[in-house]
Amino acid sequence: MGCGRVGSTLAQRIEANGHSVAVIDQNPDAFRRLPPDFSGHKVTGVGFDRETLAQAGIDDTYGFAAVSDGDNSNVLAARVARETYGVEHVVARIYDPHRAEVYQRLGIPTVATVRWTADQVLRRMLPLGATDEYRDPSGSVRLAEVDYHRGWLGLSVRRIEATTGARVAFLTRYAEGTIAGPDTLLQENDVLHVLMHADDAPRVERLLTHAPGPEEED
């Protein structure tokens, strides 16, 4: 639901991956964002209206993405798709991050656009910190790319995990992902990806973005 920049891009990618796709939008002019060779179904209407959803093929749908520019419409459509039609895989785009957290607790996976954009901007302005790459549906576990102080270079994954309590998920080294073992040493230009409890994130970031003290040295 929603044929703006996000919706049209999603529709094209889904189709490119070999799936059938239907796009719903209230404004028929929005479908101009789709390429001329787009073969998916275009449905003009409200994304939480039953007749509109029926035209889009909701009864035979694997996944539903509500990505219009309205938080209420997105959540309502996602709930109708899940609760009325039993679509298991739904996601709603939410601009208000506080509301997104509430809907996550209701079991509706959300993408908080404002928070994601702010994180990306802040990362480029203030490089020290962490950027979420994944959160579990409850929001309690984070996979994040975490910056680190140069003082950690040459220290082992075992030492990093023992000091922070976080789990090193993998490293990006020379633009390729690699699973690091306990004895793997952090090298210049490595990108560090860690798994951690969301509540622990400030502490983990604080430890890694400062030089390790004497007790952390190998």
C-alpha positions in Angstrom: 0.0 0.0 0.0 1.4 3.3 -1.1 3.1 4.0 -4.5 5.5 6.8 -3.4 9.2 6.5 -3.7 9.4 3.7 -1.2 6.4 1.8 -2.4 7.3 2.0 -6.1 10.9 0.8 -5.3 9.6 -2.1 -3.2 7.2 -3.1 -6.0 9.9 -3.1 -8.6 12.3 -5.1 -6.4 9.7 -7.7 -5.5 8.8 -8.2 -9.2 12.5 -8.3 -10.1 12.9 -11.2 -7.6 10.3 -13.2 -9.5 7.2 -12.6 -7.3 3.8 -11.2 -8.3 2.9 -7.9 -6.7 -0.1 -5.6 -6.4 0.3 -1.9 -5.6 -2.5 0.1 -3.9 -2.7 3.9 -3.9 -5.6 6.4 -3.6 -4.1 8.6 -6.3 -3.9 6.9 -9.7 -1.3 9.4 -10.8 1.1 7.8 -8.3 1.4 4.7 -10.5 3.5 6.9 -12.9 6.4 6.2 -10.6 6.3 2.6 -11.8 8.3 1.7 -15.0 6.4 1.1 -18.3 7.3 -2.6 -18.2 5.9 -3.1 -14.7 3.5 -6.1 -15.0 2.1 -6.0 -11.4 -1.5 -5.2 -10.5 -2.3 -1.5 -9.9 -5.3 -0.9 -7.7 -6.7 2.6 -7.0 -8.3 2.8 -3.5 -7.8 2.9 0.2 -5.4 0.3 1.5 -7.5 -0.8 4.4 -10.8 -1.0 2.5 -11.9 -4.6 2.1 -13.1 -4.2 -1.5 -9.8 -2.6 -2.5 -7.9 -5.3 -0.7 -9.9 -8.0 -2.5 -9.1 -6.4 -5.8 -5.5 -6.5 -4.9 -5.7 -10.3 -4.1 -5.4 -10.1 -0.4 -6.8 -13.7 0.0 -3.8 -15.1 -1.8 -1.1 -12.8 -0.3 2.2 -13.9 1.4 3.3 -10.4 2.5 1.8 -6.9 3.0 3.8 -3.7 3.3 2.0 -0.5 4.3 4.3 2.4 3.2 2.0 5.3 2.5 2.7 8.7 4.0 0.2 8.3 6.9 1.0 6.6 10.1 -2.6 5.8 11.0 -3.4 4.5 7.6 -0.3 2.3 7.5 -1.0 0.7 10.9 -4.7 0.3 10.2 -4.0 -1.4 6.9 -1.4 -3.6 8.4 -3.7 -4.7 11.2 -6.6 -5.4 8.7 -4.2 -7.5 6.6 -3.0 -9.5 9.6 -6.1 -9.8 11.8 -8.9 -10.0 9.2 -7.1 -11.8 6.3 -4.5 -13.7 8.3 -1.5 -12.4 6.3 1.4 -13.4 8.5 4.1 -11.2 7.0 3.2 -7.5 7.4 5.2 -4.4 8.0 4.2 -0.8 8.4 6.2 2.4 7.9 5.8 4.8 10.8 7.2 8.3 11.0 6.7 8.7 14.7 9.3 6.5 16.5 7.4 6.5 19.8 4.3 5.2 18.1 6.5 2.6 16.2 7.6 1.2 19.6 4.0 0.8 20.7 3.0 -1.0 17.5 6.0 -3.3 17.8 4.7 -4.4 21.1 1.3 -5.1 19.4 3.2 -7.5 17.1 3.2 -5.2 14.0 6.8 -5.0 12.6 7.5 -1.3 11.9 10.1 0.7 10.1 10.5 4.1 11.9 11.5 6.3 9.0 12.4 9.3 11.1 14.6 7.4 13.5 16.4 5.5 10.6 17.1 8.7 8.7 18.3 10.5 11.9 20.6 7.6 12.6 22.1 7.8 9.2 22.6 11.5 9.3 24.1 11.4 12.8 26.5 8.7 11.8 27.9 10.9 9.0 28.1 14.0 11.3 29.3 12.3 14.5 31.0 9.0 13.4 31.5 7.6 16.9 28.6 5.5 18.0 26.4 2.7 16.8 24.0 2.3 13.8 21.3 -0.3 14.0 21.4 -3.0 11.3 18.6 -5.2 12.8 16.3 -5.3 15.8 14.2 -8.2 16.8 10.5 -7.6 16.7 10.4 -6.8 20.5 13.2 -4.3 20.1 15.2 -5.9 22.9 18.1 -7.2 20.8 20.2 -5.1 18.5 22.6 -6.0 15.7 24.6 -2.8 15.2 27.7 -1.5 13.5 29.7 0.0 16.3 32.6 2.4 15.9 35.6 1.9 18.1 38.7 3.8 19.4 42.0 3.0 17.7 43.2 1.7 21.0 41.2 -1.5 20.4 43.2 -2.3 17.3 45.2 -5.5 17.8 42.9 -6.7 20.6 41.1 -10.0 20.2 37.4 -10.7 19.8 37.6 -12.6 23.0 38.8 -9.5 24.8 36.2 -7.3 23.2 33.4 -9.6 24.2 34.7 -10.1 27.7 35.0 -6.3 28.3 31.7 -5.3 26.7 29.4 -8.3 27.4 28.3 -8.0 23.7 28.7 -10.7 21.1 30.8 -9.9 18.0 28.5 -11.1 15.2 31.0 -10.6 12.4 33.6 -8.2 10.9 33.6 -6.5 7.5 37.2 -6.7 6.3 38.3 -5.5 2.9 34.6 -5.0 2.0 33.8 -8.7 2.8 32.0 -10.1 5.7 33.9 -12.6 7.9 32.9 -14.6 10.9 35.5 -13.8 13.6 36.7 -16.4 16.1 37.7 -15.7 19.7 41.4 -15.2 18.7 40.7 -12.9 15.7 42.4 -9.6 16.2 40.8 -6.3 15.3 42.7 -4.8 12.3 42.9 -1.4 10.8 39.7 -0.5 8.8 37.7 -3.5 10.1 34.0 -2.7 10.5 32.7 -4.2 13.8 29.2 -5.6 14.0 28.0 -6.7 17.4 24.9 -8.3 19.0 23.8 -6.7 22.2 20.8 -6.1 24.4 19.2 -2.7 23.6 19.5 -1.6 27.2 23.2 -2.3 27.2 23.9 -0.3 24.0 25.0 3.0 25.7 27.5 1.1 27.9 28.9 -0.9 25.0 29.2 2.2 22.8 30.9 4.1 25.6 33.4 1.3 26.2 34.3 0.8 22.5 34.5 4.5 21.6 37.1 5.1 24.3 40.6 3.7 24.6 40.6 0.5 26.6 42.0 0.8 30.1 44.9 -1.2 31.5 42.6 -4.0 32.5 41.4 -4.4 28.9 44.8 -4.7 27.3 46.0 -8.1 25.9 
